[in-house]
């Protein structure tokens, strides 16, 4: 699975489950740029885990790129 495919999958999850609209870019912060609160962060993490069949370490994930890298490391 390519980085672009993972990014598209994350964007789909974000749109469906946390109401994100717009273009998702790797450098974006999940909290500051995407405006996710703790509940939305948890929802995003759970839904990303379900979609990609991975287990995330939420403490190390700050940006979209961190999320992509965590998924790639387990694929």
N, CA and C atoms as a LAMMPS dump frame, in Angstrom:
ITEM: TIMESTEP
0
ITEM: NUMBER OF ATOMS
225
ITEM: BOX BOUNDS ff ff ff
-5.0000000000000000e+02 5.0000000000000000e+02
-5.0000000000000000e+02 5.0000000000000000e+02
-5.0000000000000000e+02 5.0000000000000000e+02
ITEM: ATOMS id mol type element x y z
1 1 1 N 0.848 -1.174 0
2 1 2 C 0 0 0
3 1 3 C 0.899 1.244 0
4 2 1 N 0.615 2.159 -0.9
5 2 2 C 1.44 3.358 -1.025
6 2 3 C 1.048 4.414 0.011
7 3 1 N 1.93 5.382 0.165
8 3 2 C 1.65 6.492 1.083
9 3 3 C 0.393 7.241 0.645
10 4 1 N 0.236 7.429 -0.661
11 4 2 C -0.95 8.136 -1.181
12 4 3 C -2.231 7.37 -0.881
13 5 1 N -2.188 6.056 -0.997
14 5 2 C -3.368 5.232 -0.696
15 5 3 C -3.721 5.304 0.785
16 6 1 N -2.7 5.298 1.622
17 6 2 C -2.937 5.413 3.07
18 6 3 C -3.52 6.782 3.391
19 7 1 N -2.955 7.829 2.808
20 7 2 C -3.445 9.189 3.032
21 7 3 C -4.899 9.317 2.578
22 8 1 N -5.226 8.739 1.437
23 8 2 C -6.617 8.758 0.961
24 8 3 C -7.539 8.021 1.928
25 9 1 N -7.067 6.898 2.46
26 9 2 C -7.865 6.14 3.427
27 9 3 C -8.091 6.917 4.709
28 10 1 N -7.065 7.582 5.184
29 10 2 C -7.196 8.408 6.392
30 10 3 C -8.172 9.55 6.135
31 11 1 N -8.066 10.18 4.973
32 11 2 C -8.973 11.276 4.621
33 11 3 C -10.417 10.786 4.588
34 12 1 N -10.639 9.599 4.043
35 12 2 C -11.985 9.025 3.989
36 12 3 C -12.522 8.783 5.398
37 13 1 N -11.689 8.21 6.258
38 13 2 C -12.09 7.977 7.65
39 13 3 C -12.402 9.312 8.332
40 14 1 N -11.553 10.309 8.129
41 14 2 C -11.756 11.614 8.76
42 14 3 C -13.054 12.26 8.295
43 15 1 N -13.359 12.141 7.016
44 15 2 C -14.611 12.712 6.505
45 15 3 C -15.827 11.985 7.083
46 16 1 N -15.778 10.679 7.087
47 16 2 C -16.931 9.883 7.519
48 16 3 C -17.184 9.927 9.026
49 17 1 N -16.108 9.946 9.809
50 17 2 C -16.278 9.73 11.25
51 17 3 C -16.025 10.939 12.13
52 18 1 N -15.296 11.945 11.644
53 18 2 C -15.066 13.122 12.485
54 18 3 C -15.449 14.431 11.794
55 19 1 N -16.072 14.32 10.617
56 19 2 C -16.584 15.504 9.952
57 19 3 C -15.548 16.408 9.313
58 20 1 N -14.355 15.878 9.042
59 20 2 C -13.31 16.688 8.421
60 20 3 C -13.679 16.967 6.973
61 21 1 N -13.505 18.215 6.567
62 21 2 C -13.709 18.594 5.177
63 21 3 C -12.485 19.361 4.724
64 22 1 N -12.055 19.1 3.526
65 22 2 C -10.884 19.774 2.998
66 22 3 C -9.857 18.766 2.536
67 23 1 N -8.7 19.279 2.187
68 23 2 C -7.607 18.442 1.718
69 23 3 C -6.728 18.064 2.898
70 24 1 N -6.446 16.791 3.013
71 24 2 C -5.595 16.304 4.091
72 24 3 C -4.156 16.273 3.594
73 25 1 N -3.256 16.937 4.319
74 25 2 C -1.838 16.992 3.936
75 25 3 C -0.98 16.4 5.05
76 26 1 N 0.125 15.75 4.688
77 26 2 C 0.971 15.081 5.682
78 26 3 C 1.46 15.984 6.81
79 27 1 N 1.732 17.233 6.531
80 27 2 C 2.309 18.114 7.557
81 27 3 C 1.281 18.648 8.549
82 28 1 N 0.011 18.389 8.345
83 28 2 C -1.021 18.922 9.22
84 28 3 C -1.005 18.252 10.592
85 29 1 N -1.171 19.075 11.611
86 29 2 C -1.307 18.592 12.988
87 29 3 C -2.745 18.123 13.188
88 30 1 N -2.902 16.988 13.855
89 30 2 C -4.241 16.456 14.083
90 30 3 C -5.076 17.372 14.978
91 31 1 N -4.439 17.996 15.944
92 31 2 C -5.17 18.86 16.874
93 31 3 C -5.262 20.285 16.349
94 32 1 N -4.132 20.879 16.025
95 32 2 C -4.123 22.295 15.657
96 32 3 C -4.703 22.563 14.271
97 33 1 N -4.307 21.79 13.267
98 33 2 C -4.764 22.043 11.901
99 33 3 C -6.116 21.415 11.591
100 34 1 N -6.331 20.209 12.09
101 34 2 C -7.599 19.536 11.821
102 34 3 C -8.657 19.894 12.855
103 35 1 N -8.223 20.456 13.977
104 35 2 C -9.155 20.888 15.007
105 35 3 C -9.846 19.754 15.743
106 36 1 N -9.153 18.617 15.877
107 36 2 C -9.749 17.467 16.541
108 36 3 C -9.594 17.577 18.055
109 37 1 N -10.702 17.403 18.763
110 37 2 C -10.636 17.358 20.224
111 37 3 C -10.341 15.915 20.643
112 38 1 N -10.295 15.653 21.93
113 38 2 C -9.898 14.329 22.405
114 38 3 C -10.862 13.233 21.942
115 39 1 N -12.143 13.51 21.909
116 39 2 C -13.112 12.511 21.459
117 39 3 C -12.95 12.218 19.966
118 40 1 N -12.761 13.255 19.179
119 40 2 C -12.572 13.062 17.739
120 40 3 C -11.236 12.367 17.448
121 41 1 N -10.201 12.667 18.231
122 41 2 C -8.925 11.966 18.066
123 41 3 C -9.083 10.478 18.333
124 42 1 N -9.791 10.147 19.392
125 42 2 C -10.036 8.751 19.727
126 42 3 C -10.855 8.066 18.635
127 43 1 N -11.883 8.74 18.164
128 43 2 C -12.707 8.192 17.086
129 43 3 C -11.873 7.951 15.838
130 44 1 N -11.052 8.933 15.46
131 44 2 C -10.188 8.778 14.286
132 44 3 C -9.243 7.597 14.47
133 45 1 N -8.628 7.492 15.639
134 45 2 C -7.68 6.4 15.895
135 45 3 C -8.355 5.034 15.78
136 46 1 N -9.508 4.888 16.394
137 46 2 C -10.22 3.61 16.367
138 46 3 C -10.631 3.252 14.94
139 47 1 N -11.156 4.212 14.214
140 47 2 C -11.611 3.935 12.853
141 47 3 C -10.441 3.674 11.901
142 48 1 N -9.311 4.336 12.107
143 48 2 C -8.113 4.065 11.298
144 48 3 C -7.602 2.66 11.607
145 49 1 N -7.585 2.301 12.889
146 49 2 C -7.174 0.941 13.259
147 49 3 C -8.061 -0.103 12.582
148 50 1 N -9.356 0.14 12.588
149 50 2 C -10.296 -0.799 11.961
150 50 3 C -10.078 -0.885 10.451
151 51 1 N -9.919 0.234 9.819
152 51 2 C -9.774 0.249 8.361
153 51 3 C -8.489 -0.424 7.9
154 52 1 N -7.375 -0.11 8.591
155 52 2 C -6.077 -0.595 8.145
156 52 3 C -5.606 -1.842 8.9
157 53 1 N -6.392 -2.286 9.885
158 53 2 C -6.042 -3.466 10.676
159 53 3 C -4.666 -3.312 11.334
160 54 1 N -4.499 -2.196 12.049
161 54 2 C -3.249 -1.894 12.758
162 54 3 C -3.584 -1.523 14.194
163 55 1 N -2.546 -1.417 15
164 55 2 C -2.667 -0.958 16.386
165 55 3 C -1.807 0.291 16.515
166 56 1 N -2.427 1.406 16.9
167 56 2 C -1.719 2.679 16.974
168 56 3 C -1.255 2.995 18.392
169 57 1 N -0.07 3.613 18.489
170 57 2 C 0.442 4.163 19.738
171 57 3 C 0.159 5.652 19.687
172 58 1 N -0.954 6.071 20.278
173 58 2 C -1.429 7.443 20.123
174 58 3 C -0.486 8.517 20.65
175 59 1 N 0.386 8.194 21.578
176 59 2 C 1.291 9.202 22.128
177 59 3 C 2.317 9.687 21.117
178 60 1 N 2.641 8.866 20.131
179 60 2 C 3.665 9.22 19.15
180 60 3 C 3.073 9.876 17.909
181 61 1 N 1.777 10.004 17.845
182 61 2 C 1.134 10.516 16.637
183 61 3 C 0.641 11.938 16.872
184 62 1 N 1.282 12.876 16.167
185 62 2 C 0.941 14.288 16.296
186 62 3 C 0.419 14.834 14.971
187 63 1 N 1.007 14.384 13.864
188 63 2 C 0.64 14.882 12.538
189 63 3 C 0.031 13.772 11.685
190 64 1 N -0.523 14.174 10.576
191 64 2 C -1.045 13.203 9.613
192 64 3 C 0.084 12.305 9.129
193 65 1 N 1.263 12.88 8.912
194 65 2 C 2.422 12.101 8.47
195 65 3 C 2.813 11.049 9.509
196 66 1 N 2.73 11.38 10.796
197 66 2 C 2.992 10.403 11.858
198 66 3 C 2.021 9.231 11.761
199 67 1 N 0.777 9.554 11.467
200 67 2 C -0.259 8.529 11.333
201 67 3 C 0.028 7.628 10.131
202 68 1 N 0.407 8.215 9.009
203 68 2 C 0.774 7.448 7.816
204 68 3 C 1.945 6.532 8.126
205 69 1 N 2.974 7.074 8.784
206 69 2 C 4.169 6.289 9.112
207 69 3 C 3.833 5.123 10.049
208 70 1 N 2.954 5.364 11.022
209 70 2 C 2.568 4.296 11.953
210 70 3 C 1.849 3.164 11.224
211 71 1 N 1.025 3.531 10.259
212 71 2 C 0.322 2.508 9.465
213 71 3 C 1.304 1.758 8.587
214 72 1 N 2.196 2.478 7.917
215 72 2 C 3.186 1.839 7.042
216 72 3 C 4.088 0.884 7.817
217 73 1 N 4.424 1.223 9.042
218 73 2 C 5.319 0.388 9.847
219 73 3 C 4.698 -0.969 10.169
220 74 1 N 3.381 -1.049 10.11
221 74 2 C 2.693 -2.287 10.456
222 74 3 C 2.128 -3.03 9.258
223 75 1 N 2.417 -2.563 8.077
224 75 2 C 1.878 -3.204 6.855
225 75 3 C 2.928 -4.053 6.199
